Amino acid sequence: MISWLKKFWKDENGQGMVEYGLILALVAIVVIVALSAVGGGLKGIFQEIAKTISGSTSVQ
């Protein structure tokens, strides 16, 4: 039983996937924070674009 626990403790299979998962989570957090910081400005830009597009496509 003790030898199995020692073997299990030293086993590093799957360690790379955990590291990739942590990096992916960190990148996702950074993206969310960045989008939250500039969210108001982007909303105004998209609203202005929507106004311009809707005004230029009117049928006469």
mmCIF file of the N, C-alpha and C atoms, coordinates in Angstrom:
data_MODEL
# 
_entry.id   MODEL 
# 
loop_
_atom_site.group_PDB 
_atom_site.id 
_atom_site.type_symbol 
_atom_site.label_atom_id 
_atom_site.label_alt_id 
_atom_site.label_comp_id 
_atom_site.label_asym_id 
_atom_site.label_entity_id 
_atom_site.label_seq_id 
_atom_site.pdbx_PDB_ins_code 
_atom_site.Cartn_x 
_atom_site.Cartn_y 
_atom_site.Cartn_z 
_atom_site.occupancy 
_atom_site.B_iso_or_equiv 
_atom_site.pdbx_formal_charge 
_atom_site.auth_seq_id 
_atom_site.auth_comp_id 
_atom_site.auth_asym_id 
_atom_site.auth_atom_id 
_atom_site.pdbx_PDB_model_num 
ATOM 1   N N  . MET A 1 1  ? 0.823   -1.194 0.000   1.00 0.00 ? 1  MET A N  1 
ATOM 2   C CA . MET A 1 1  ? 0.000   0.000  0.000   1.00 0.00 ? 1  MET A CA 1 
ATOM 3   C C  . MET A 1 1  ? 0.870   1.262  0.000   1.00 0.00 ? 1  MET A C  1 
ATOM 4   N N  . ILE A 1 2  ? 1.918   1.253  0.821   1.00 0.00 ? 2  ILE A N  1 
ATOM 5   C CA . ILE A 1 2  ? 2.806   2.413  0.897   1.00 0.00 ? 2  ILE A CA 1 
ATOM 6   C C  . ILE A 1 2  ? 3.544   2.586  -0.420  1.00 0.00 ? 2  ILE A C  1 
ATOM 7   N N  . SER A 1 3  ? 3.971   1.502  -1.020  1.00 0.00 ? 3  SER A N  1 
ATOM 8   C CA . SER A 1 3  ? 4.673   1.607  -2.309  1.00 0.00 ? 3  SER A CA 1 
ATOM 9   C C  . SER A 1 3  ? 3.734   2.164  -3.382  1.00 0.00 ? 3  SER A C  1 
ATOM 10  N N  . TRP A 1 4  ? 2.460   1.789  -3.326  1.00 0.00 ? 4  TRP A N  1 
ATOM 11  C CA . TRP A 1 4  ? 1.489   2.321  -4.295  1.00 0.00 ? 4  TRP A CA 1 
ATOM 12  C C  . TRP A 1 4  ? 1.312   3.825  -4.108  1.00 0.00 ? 4  TRP A C  1 
ATOM 13  N N  . LEU A 1 5  ? 1.258   4.289  -2.855  1.00 0.00 ? 5  LEU A N  1 
ATOM 14  C CA . LEU A 1 5  ? 1.122   5.714  -2.578  1.00 0.00 ? 5  LEU A CA 1 
ATOM 15  C C  . LEU A 1 5  ? 2.357   6.490  -3.044  1.00 0.00 ? 5  LEU A C  1 
ATOM 16  N N  . LYS A 1 6  ? 3.555   5.921  -2.836  1.00 0.00 ? 6  LYS A N  1 
ATOM 17  C CA . LYS A 1 6  ? 4.773   6.578  -3.303  1.00 0.00 ? 6  LYS A CA 1 
ATOM 18  C C  . LYS A 1 6  ? 4.779   6.678  -4.822  1.00 0.00 ? 6  LYS A C  1 
ATOM 19  N N  . LYS A 1 7  ? 4.366   5.595  -5.481  1.00 0.00 ? 7  LYS A N  1 
ATOM 20  C CA . LYS A 1 7  ? 4.300   5.591  -6.949  1.00 0.00 ? 7  LYS A CA 1 
ATOM 21  C C  . LYS A 1 7  ? 3.277   6.607  -7.438  1.00 0.00 ? 7  LYS A C  1 
ATOM 22  N N  . PHE A 1 8  ? 2.135   6.669  -6.781  1.00 0.00 ? 8  PHE A N  1 
ATOM 23  C CA . PHE A 1 8  ? 1.092   7.615  -7.159  1.00 0.00 ? 8  PHE A CA 1 
ATOM 24  C C  . PHE A 1 8  ? 1.560   9.052  -6.953  1.00 0.00 ? 8  PHE A C  1 
ATOM 25  N N  . TRP A 1 9  ? 2.289   9.318  -5.888  1.00 0.00 ? 9  TRP A N  1 
ATOM 26  C CA . TRP A 1 9  ? 2.761   10.671 -5.568  1.00 0.00 ? 9  TRP A CA 1 
ATOM 27  C C  . TRP A 1 9  ? 3.783   11.144 -6.598  1.00 0.00 ? 9  TRP A C  1 
ATOM 28  N N  . LYS A 1 10 ? 4.631   10.232 -7.092  1.00 0.00 ? 10 LYS A N  1 
ATOM 29  C CA . LYS A 1 10 ? 5.680   10.600 -8.045  1.00 0.00 ? 10 LYS A CA 1 
ATOM 30  C C  . LYS A 1 10 ? 5.183   10.612 -9.489  1.00 0.00 ? 10 LYS A C  1 
ATOM 31  N N  . ASP A 1 11 ? 4.019   10.081 -9.744  1.00 0.00 ? 11 ASP A N  1 
ATOM 32  C CA . ASP A 1 11 ? 3.476   10.010 -11.100 1.00 0.00 ? 11 ASP A CA 1 
ATOM 33  C C  . ASP A 1 11 ? 3.158   11.414 -11.605 1.00 0.00 ? 11 ASP A C  1 
ATOM 34  N N  . GLU A 1 12 ? 3.708   11.772 -12.771 1.00 0.00 ? 12 GLU A N  1 
ATOM 35  C CA . GLU A 1 12 ? 3.504   13.117 -13.319 1.00 0.00 ? 12 GLU A CA 1 
ATOM 36  C C  . GLU A 1 12 ? 2.659   13.091 -14.597 1.00 0.00 ? 12 GLU A C  1 
ATOM 37  N N  . ASN A 1 13 ? 2.001   11.997 -14.891 1.00 0.00 ? 13 ASN A N  1 
ATOM 38  C CA . ASN A 1 13 ? 1.128   11.951 -16.060 1.00 0.00 ? 13 ASN A CA 1 
ATOM 39  C C  . ASN A 1 13 ? -0.033  12.920 -15.870 1.00 0.00 ? 13 ASN A C  1 
ATOM 40  N N  . GLY A 1 14 ? -0.323  13.697 -16.895 1.00 0.00 ? 14 GLY A N  1 
ATOM 41  C CA . GLY A 1 14 ? -1.412  14.649 -16.829 1.00 0.00 ? 14 GLY A CA 1 
ATOM 42  C C  . GLY A 1 14 ? -1.014  16.006 -16.292 1.00 0.00 ? 14 GLY A C  1 
ATOM 43  N N  . GLN A 1 15 ? 0.214   16.149 -15.852 1.00 0.00 ? 15 GLN A N  1 
ATOM 44  C CA . GLN A 1 15 ? 0.667   17.418 -15.292 1.00 0.00 ? 15 GLN A CA 1 
ATOM 45  C C  . GLN A 1 15 ? 0.645   18.509 -16.351 1.00 0.00 ? 15 GLN A C  1 
ATOM 46  N N  . GLY A 1 16 ? 1.029   18.182 -17.578 1.00 0.00 ? 16 GLY A N  1 
ATOM 47  C CA . GLY A 1 16 ? 1.040   19.169 -18.658 1.00 0.00 ? 16 GLY A CA 1 
ATOM 48  C C  . GLY A 1 16 ? -0.349  19.691 -18.960 1.00 0.00 ? 16 GLY A C  1 
ATOM 49  N N  . MET A 1 17 ? -1.340  18.817 -18.949 1.00 0.00 ? 17 MET A N  1 
ATOM 50  C CA . MET A 1 17 ? -2.708  19.245 -19.218 1.00 0.00 ? 17 MET A CA 1 
ATOM 51  C C  . MET A 1 17 ? -3.220  20.187 -18.128 1.00 0.00 ? 17 MET A C  1 
ATOM 52  N N  . VAL A 1 18 ? -2.846  19.931 -16.893 1.00 0.00 ? 18 VAL A N  1 
ATOM 53  C CA . VAL A 1 18 ? -3.251  20.811 -15.801 1.00 0.00 ? 18 VAL A CA 1 
ATOM 54  C C  . VAL A 1 18 ? -2.614  22.184 -15.991 1.00 0.00 ? 18 VAL A C  1 
ATOM 55  N N  . GLU A 1 19 ? -1.350  22.212 -16.392 1.00 0.00 ? 19 GLU A N  1 
ATOM 56  C CA . GLU A 1 19 ? -0.676  23.491 -16.622 1.00 0.00 ? 19 GLU A CA 1 
ATOM 57  C C  . GLU A 1 19 ? -1.344  24.258 -17.755 1.00 0.00 ? 19 GLU A C  1 
ATOM 58  N N  . TYR A 1 20 ? -1.679  23.575 -18.844 1.00 0.00 ? 20 TYR A N  1 
ATOM 59  C CA . TYR A 1 20 ? -2.377  24.233 -19.946 1.00 0.00 ? 20 TYR A CA 1 
ATOM 60  C C  . TYR A 1 20 ? -3.736  24.758 -19.495 1.00 0.00 ? 20 TYR A C  1 
ATOM 61  N N  . GLY A 1 21 ? -4.420  24.007 -18.665 1.00 0.00 ? 21 GLY A N  1 
ATOM 62  C CA . GLY A 1 21 ? -5.707  24.457 -18.148 1.00 0.00 ? 21 GLY A CA 1 
ATOM 63  C C  . GLY A 1 21 ? -5.577  25.705 -17.300 1.00 0.00 ? 21 GLY A C  1 
ATOM 64  N N  . LEU A 1 22 ? -4.545  25.760 -16.479 1.00 0.00 ? 22 LEU A N  1 
ATOM 65  C CA . LEU A 1 22 ? -4.328  26.946 -15.647 1.00 0.00 ? 22 LEU A CA 1 
ATOM 66  C C  . LEU A 1 22 ? -3.979  28.164 -16.500 1.00 0.00 ? 22 LEU A C  1 
ATOM 67  N N  . ILE A 1 23 ? -3.169  27.958 -17.529 1.00 0.00 ? 23 ILE A N  1 
ATOM 68  C CA . ILE A 1 23 ? -2.828  29.061 -18.428 1.00 0.00 ? 23 ILE A CA 1 
ATOM 69  C C  . ILE A 1 23 ? -4.079  29.549 -19.149 1.00 0.00 ? 23 ILE A C  1 
ATOM 70  N N  . LEU A 1 24 ? -4.897  28.630 -19.622 1.00 0.00 ? 24 LEU A N  1 
ATOM 71  C CA . LEU A 1 24 ? -6.132  28.997 -20.310 1.00 0.00 ? 24 LEU A CA 1 
ATOM 72  C C  . LEU A 1 24 ? -7.065  29.772 -19.387 1.00 0.00 ? 24 LEU A C  1 
ATOM 73  N N  . ALA A 1 25 ? -7.165  29.354 -18.146 1.00 0.00 ? 25 ALA A N  1 
ATOM 74  C CA . ALA A 1 25 ? -8.012  30.066 -17.177 1.00 0.00 ? 25 ALA A CA 1 
ATOM 75  C C  . ALA A 1 25 ? -7.478  31.472 -16.936 1.00 0.00 ? 25 ALA A C  1 
ATOM 76  N N  . LEU A 1 26 ? -6.162  31.618 -16.832 1.00 0.00 ? 26 LEU A N  1 
ATOM 77  C CA . LEU A 1 26 ? -5.567  32.936 -16.623 1.00 0.00 ? 26 LEU A CA 1 
ATOM 78  C C  . LEU A 1 26 ? -5.822  33.853 -17.811 1.00 0.00 ? 26 LEU A C  1 
ATOM 79  N N  . VAL A 1 27 ? -5.680  33.331 -19.017 1.00 0.00 ? 27 VAL A N  1 
ATOM 80  C CA . VAL A 1 27 ? -5.944  34.127 -20.220 1.00 0.00 ? 27 VAL A CA 1 
ATOM 81  C C  . VAL A 1 27 ? -7.411  34.549 -20.262 1.00 0.00 ? 27 VAL A C  1 
ATOM 82  N N  . ALA A 1 28 ? -8.310  33.642 -19.909 1.00 0.00 ? 28 ALA A N  1 
ATOM 83  C CA . ALA A 1 28 ? -9.740  33.977 -19.902 1.00 0.00 ? 28 ALA A CA 1 
ATOM 84  C C  . ALA A 1 28 ? -10.037 35.090 -18.903 1.00 0.00 ? 28 ALA A C  1 
ATOM 85  N N  . ILE A 1 29 ? -9.408  35.036 -17.735 1.00 0.00 ? 29 ILE A N  1 
ATOM 86  C CA . ILE A 1 29 ? -9.628  36.086 -16.730 1.00 0.00 ? 29 ILE A CA 1 
ATOM 87  C C  . ILE A 1 29 ? -9.122  37.426 -17.241 1.00 0.00 ? 29 ILE A C  1 
ATOM 88  N N  . VAL A 1 30 ? -7.949  37.426 -17.882 1.00 0.00 ? 30 VAL A N  1 
ATOM 89  C CA . VAL A 1 30 ? -7.386  38.674 -18.419 1.00 0.00 ? 30 VAL A CA 1 
ATOM 90  C C  . VAL A 1 30 ? -8.300  39.250 -19.495 1.00 0.00 ? 30 VAL A C  1 
ATOM 91  N N  . VAL A 1 31 ? -8.833  38.403 -20.370 1.00 0.00 ? 31 VAL A N  1 
ATOM 92  C CA . VAL A 1 31 ? -9.732  38.871 -21.426 1.00 0.00 ? 31 VAL A CA 1 
ATOM 93  C C  . VAL A 1 31 ? -11.008 39.450 -20.830 1.00 0.00 ? 31 VAL A C  1 
ATOM 94  N N  . ILE A 1 32 ? -11.565 38.797 -19.847 1.00 0.00 ? 32 ILE A N  1 
ATOM 95  C CA . ILE A 1 32 ? -12.795 39.286 -19.211 1.00 0.00 ? 32 ILE A CA 1 
ATOM 96  C C  . ILE A 1 32 ? -12.559 40.636 -18.547 1.00 0.00 ? 32 ILE A C  1 
ATOM 97  N N  . VAL A 1 33 ? -11.454 40.769 -17.842 1.00 0.00 ? 33 VAL A N  1 
ATOM 98  C CA . VAL A 1 33 ? -11.142 42.043 -17.184 1.00 0.00 ? 33 VAL A CA 1 
ATOM 99  C C  . VAL A 1 33 ? -10.932 43.143 -18.219 1.00 0.00 ? 33 VAL A C  1 
ATOM 100 N N  . ALA A 1 34 ? -10.214 42.837 -19.301 1.00 0.00 ? 34 ALA A N  1 
ATOM 101 C CA . ALA A 1 34 ? -9.957  43.835 -20.336 1.00 0.00 ? 34 ALA A CA 1 
ATOM 102 C C  . ALA A 1 34 ? -11.258 44.270 -21.011 1.00 0.00 ? 34 ALA A C  1 
ATOM 103 N N  . LEU A 1 35 ? -12.118 43.327 -21.328 1.00 0.00 ? 35 LEU A N  1 
ATOM 104 C CA . LEU A 1 35 ? -13.383 43.680 -21.973 1.00 0.00 ? 35 LEU A CA 1 
ATOM 105 C C  . LEU A 1 35 ? -14.294 44.450 -21.025 1.00 0.00 ? 35 LEU A C  1 
ATOM 106 N N  . SER A 1 36 ? -14.236 44.142 -19.755 1.00 0.00 ? 36 SER A N  1 
ATOM 107 C CA . SER A 1 36 ? -15.033 44.891 -18.784 1.00 0.00 ? 36 SER A CA 1 
ATOM 108 C C  . SER A 1 36 ? -14.541 46.333 -18.677 1.00 0.00 ? 36 SER A C  1 
ATOM 109 N N  . ALA A 1 37 ? -13.239 46.509 -18.777 1.00 0.00 ? 37 ALA A N  1 
ATOM 110 C CA . ALA A 1 37 ? -12.662 47.847 -18.650 1.00 0.00 ? 37 ALA A CA 1 
ATOM 111 C C  . ALA A 1 37 ? -13.033 48.741 -19.827 1.00 0.00 ? 37 ALA A C  1 
ATOM 112 N N  . VAL A 1 38 ? -13.088 48.186 -21.035 1.00 0.00 ? 38 VAL A N  1 
ATOM 113 C CA . VAL A 1 38 ? -13.393 48.993 -22.221 1.00 0.00 ? 38 VAL A CA 1 
ATOM 114 C C  . VAL A 1 38 ? -14.798 48.745 -22.738 1.00 0.00 ? 38 VAL A C  1 
ATOM 115 N N  . GLY A 1 39 ? -15.606 48.056 -21.971 1.00 0.00 ? 39 GLY A N  1 
ATOM 116 C CA . GLY A 1 39 ? -16.955 47.695 -22.412 1.00 0.00 ? 39 GLY A CA 1 
ATOM 117 C C  . GLY A 1 39 ? -17.831 48.884 -22.732 1.00 0.00 ? 39 GLY A C  1 
ATOM 118 N N  . GLY A 1 40 ? -17.810 49.912 -21.911 1.00 0.00 ? 40 GLY A N  1 
ATOM 119 C CA . GLY A 1 40 ? -18.644 51.087 -22.147 1.00 0.00 ? 40 GLY A CA 1 
ATOM 120 C C  . GLY A 1 40 ? -18.271 51.803 -23.425 1.00 0.00 ? 40 GLY A C  1 
ATOM 121 N N  . GLY A 1 41 ? -16.982 51.939 -23.672 1.00 0.00 ? 41 GLY A N  1 
ATOM 122 C CA . GLY A 1 41 ? -16.523 52.587 -24.899 1.00 0.00 ? 41 GLY A CA 1 
ATOM 123 C C  . GLY A 1 41 ? -16.899 51.805 -26.137 1.00 0.00 ? 41 GLY A C  1 
ATOM 124 N N  . LEU A 1 42 ? -16.779 50.495 -26.066 1.00 0.00 ? 42 LEU A N  1 
ATOM 125 C CA . LEU A 1 42 ? -17.143 49.662 -27.210 1.00 0.00 ? 42 LEU A CA 1 
ATOM 126 C C  . LEU A 1 42 ? -18.638 49.721 -27.489 1.00 0.00 ? 42 LEU A C  1 
ATOM 127 N N  . LYS A 1 43 ? -19.426 49.779 -26.435 1.00 0.00 ? 43 LYS A N  1 
ATOM 128 C CA . LYS A 1 43 ? -20.876 49.852 -26.614 1.00 0.00 ? 43 LYS A CA 1 
ATOM 129 C C  . LYS A 1 43 ? -21.252 51.117 -27.372 1.00 0.00 ? 43 LYS A C  1 
ATOM 130 N N  . GLY A 1 44 ? -20.644 52.236 -27.020 1.00 0.00 ? 44 GLY A N  1 
ATOM 131 C CA . GLY A 1 44 ? -20.912 53.493 -27.726 1.00 0.00 ? 44 GLY A CA 1 
ATOM 132 C C  . GLY A 1 44 ? -20.490 53.441 -29.183 1.00 0.00 ? 44 GLY A C  1 
ATOM 133 N N  . ILE A 1 45 ? -19.355 52.834 -29.441 1.00 0.00 ? 45 ILE A N  1 
ATOM 134 C CA . ILE A 1 45 ? -18.877 52.714 -30.829 1.00 0.00 ? 45 ILE A CA 1 
ATOM 135 C C  . ILE A 1 45 ? -19.844 51.879 -31.654 1.00 0.00 ? 45 ILE A C  1 
ATOM 136 N N  . PHE A 1 46 ? -20.276 50.743 -31.120 1.00 0.00 ? 46 PHE A N  1 
ATOM 137 C CA . PHE A 1 46 ? -21.193 49.882 -31.867 1.00 0.00 ? 46 PHE A CA 1 
ATOM 138 C C  . PHE A 1 46 ? -22.558 50.533 -32.054 1.00 0.00 ? 46 PHE A C  1 
ATOM 139 N N  . GLN A 1 47 ? -23.005 51.306 -31.084 1.00 0.00 ? 47 GLN A N  1 
ATOM 140 C CA . GLN A 1 47 ? -24.282 52.012 -31.243 1.00 0.00 ? 47 GLN A CA 1 
ATOM 141 C C  . GLN A 1 47 ? -24.171 53.063 -32.347 1.00 0.00 ? 47 GLN A C  1 
ATOM 142 N N  . GLU A 1 48 ? -23.055 53.758 -32.410 1.00 0.00 ? 48 GLU A N  1 
ATOM 143 C CA . GLU A 1 48 ? -22.850 54.753 -33.454 1.00 0.00 ? 48 GLU A CA 1 
ATOM 144 C C  . GLU A 1 48 ? -22.798 54.094 -34.831 1.00 0.00 ? 48 GLU A C  1 
ATOM 145 N N  . ILE A 1 49 ? -22.146 52.953 -34.924 1.00 0.00 ? 49 ILE A N  1 
ATOM 146 C CA . ILE A 1 49 ? -22.094 52.214 -36.195 1.00 0.00 ? 49 ILE A CA 1 
ATOM 147 C C  . ILE A 1 49 ? -23.489 51.766 -36.592 1.00 0.00 ? 49 ILE A C  1 
ATOM 148 N N  . ALA A 1 50 ? -24.273 51.280 -35.627 1.00 0.00 ? 50 ALA A N  1 
ATOM 149 C CA . ALA A 1 50 ? -25.637 50.830 -35.919 1.00 0.00 ? 50 ALA A CA 1 
ATOM 150 C C  . ALA A 1 50 ? -26.499 51.987 -36.407 1.00 0.00 ? 50 ALA A C  1 
ATOM 151 N N  . LYS A 1 51 ? -26.344 53.165 -35.818 1.00 0.00 ? 51 LYS A N  1 
ATOM 152 C CA . LYS A 1 51 ? -27.102 54.340 -36.273 1.00 0.00 ? 51 LYS A CA 1 
ATOM 153 C C  . LYS A 1 51 ? -26.724 54.706 -37.705 1.00 0.00 ? 51 LYS A C  1 
ATOM 154 N N  . THR A 1 52 ? -25.434 54.672 -37.989 1.00 0.00 ? 52 THR A N  1 
ATOM 155 C CA . THR A 1 52 ? -24.965 55.026 -39.328 1.00 0.00 ? 52 THR A CA 1 
ATOM 156 C C  . THR A 1 52 ? -25.483 54.036 -40.358 1.00 0.00 ? 52 THR A C  1 
ATOM 157 N N  . ILE A 1 53 ? -25.425 52.759 -40.040 1.00 0.00 ? 53 ILE A N  1 
ATOM 158 C CA . ILE A 1 53 ? -25.882 51.740 -40.990 1.00 0.00 ? 53 ILE A CA 1 
ATOM 159 C C  . ILE A 1 53 ? -27.381 51.839 -41.194 1.00 0.00 ? 53 ILE A C  1 
ATOM 160 N N  . SER A 1 54 ? -28.148 51.996 -40.133 1.00 0.00 ? 54 SER A N  1 
ATOM 161 C CA . SER A 1 54 ? -29.611 52.057 -40.287 1.00 0.00 ? 54 SER A CA 1 
ATOM 162 C C  . SER A 1 54 ? -30.036 53.323 -41.022 1.00 0.00 ? 54 SER A C  1 
ATOM 163 N N  . GLY A 1 55 ? -29.290 54.401 -40.880 1.00 0.00 ? 55 GLY A N  1 
ATOM 164 C CA . GLY A 1 55 ? -29.625 55.645 -41.591 1.00 0.00 ? 55 GLY A CA 1 
ATOM 165 C C  . GLY A 1 55 ? -29.257 55.591 -43.050 1.00 0.00 ? 55 GLY A C  1 
ATOM 166 N N  . SER A 1 56 ? -28.255 54.826 -43.427 1.00 0.00 ? 56 SER A N  1 
ATOM 167 C CA . SER A 1 56 ? -27.813 54.794 -44.826 1.00 0.00 ? 56 SER A CA 1 
ATOM 168 C C  . SER A 1 56 ? -28.544 53.758 -45.661 1.00 0.00 ? 56 SER A C  1 
ATOM 169 N N  . THR A 1 57 ? -29.310 52.871 -45.030 1.00 0.00 ? 57 THR A N  1 
ATOM 170 C CA . THR A 1 57 ? -29.991 51.816 -45.782 1.00 0.00 ? 57 THR A CA 1 
ATOM 171 C C  . THR A 1 57 ? -31.477 52.081 -45.940 1.00 0.00 ? 57 THR A C  1 
ATOM 172 N N  . SER A 1 58 ? -31.902 53.289 -45.690 1.00 0.00 ? 58 SER A N  1 
ATOM 173 C CA . SER A 1 58 ? -33.331 53.583 -45.809 1.00 0.00 ? 58 SER A CA 1 
ATOM 174 C C  . SER A 1 58 ? -33.742 53.541 -47.282 1.00 0.00 ? 58 SER A C  1 
ATOM 175 N N  . VAL A 1 59 ? -34.901 52.954 -47.552 1.00 0.00 ? 59 VAL A N  1 
ATOM 176 C CA . VAL A 1 59 ? -35.419 52.793 -48.915 1.00 0.00 ? 59 VAL A CA 1 
ATOM 177 C C  . VAL A 1 59 ? -36.276 54.014 -49.283 1.00 0.00 ? 59 VAL A C  1 
ATOM 178 N N  . GLN A 1 60 ? -36.096 54.510 -50.507 1.00 0.00 ? 60 GLN A N  1 
ATOM 179 C CA . GLN A 1 60 ? -36.854 55.675 -50.906 1.00 0.00 ? 60 GLN A CA 1 
ATOM 180 C C  . GLN A 1 60 ? -37.791 55.362 -52.046 1.00 0.00 ? 60 GLN A C  1 
# 
